[in-house]
């Protein structure tokens, strides 16, 4: 799950960089996305962030179908939301 989330981080960073912005941390990244009119992408980013924290700090487990769904969210839906 962390790998999926960090895919979203890099995709979001590319979007921000093209607009001359740089996030200092995860909260800042989400706020910048919102402020730049990408509210749906900000919500997606927050969802993936929370899932990643659950996996990392609570040892949450995800079945392969869930992971596939979240990977699609991070690598297909998020980039589409940022166009």
C-alpha positions in Angstrom: 0.0 0.0 0.0 2.9 2.4 0.7 4.2 1.9 -2.8 0.8 2.7 -4.2 0.6 5.8 -2.1 4.1 7.0 -3.1 3.1 6.6 -6.8 0.3 9.1 -6.0 2.9 11.4 -4.3 5.1 11.5 -7.4 2.1 12.0 -9.7 0.9 14.9 -7.5 4.4 16.4 -7.3 4.6 16.4 -11.1 1.3 18.3 -11.3 2.5 20.8 -8.7 5.9 21.3 -10.3 4.3 22.1 -13.7 2.6 24.9 -11.8 5.7 26.2 -10.1 4.7 24.7 -6.7 6.5 22.4 -4.3 5.0 20.7 -1.3 6.9 20.6 2.0 4.9 17.6 3.4 1.9 15.4 2.8 -0.6 17.9 4.3 0.9 20.8 2.3 0.6 18.6 -0.9 -3.1 18.0 -0.3 -3.8 21.7 0.4 -1.9 22.8 -2.7 -3.9 20.4 -4.9 -7.1 21.8 -3.4 -6.0 25.4 -3.8 -5.1 24.7 -7.5 -8.6 23.6 -8.3 -7.9 19.8 -8.1 -10.3 19.1 -5.2 -11.2 15.6 -6.4 -7.5 14.7 -6.7 -6.9 16.1 -3.3 -9.6 13.8 -1.9 -8.1 10.8 -3.7 -4.7 11.7 -2.4 -6.0 11.9 1.2 -7.8 8.6 0.8 -4.5 6.9 -0.3 -2.5 8.7 2.4 -4.8 7.3 5.1 -4.7 3.8 3.7 -0.9 4.0 3.5 -0.7 5.1 7.2 -3.0 2.2 8.2 -0.7 -0.2 6.4 2.4 1.2 7.8 1.5 2.0 11.4 -1.4 -0.3 12.1 -0.2 -3.3 10.0 -3.5 -3.3 8.1 -3.7 -6.0 5.5 -5.2 -5.6 2.1 -6.3 -8.4 -0.2 -5.1 -8.5 -3.8 -8.4 -7.2 -5.2 -8.3 -4.2 -2.8 -4.7 -3.4 -3.8 -5.6 -3.6 -7.5 -8.4 -1.2 -6.9 -6.2 1.3 -5.0 -3.4 0.9 -7.6 -5.9 1.9 -10.3 -7.0 4.8 -8.2 -3.4 6.0 -7.8 -2.1 5.4 -11.3 -5.1 5.9 -13.6 -7.8 7.8 -11.8 -5.6 10.4 -10.0 -3.7 11.4 -13.2 -7.1 11.8 -14.9 -8.3 14.0 -12.1 -5.2 16.2 -12.5 -5.8 17.0 -16.2 
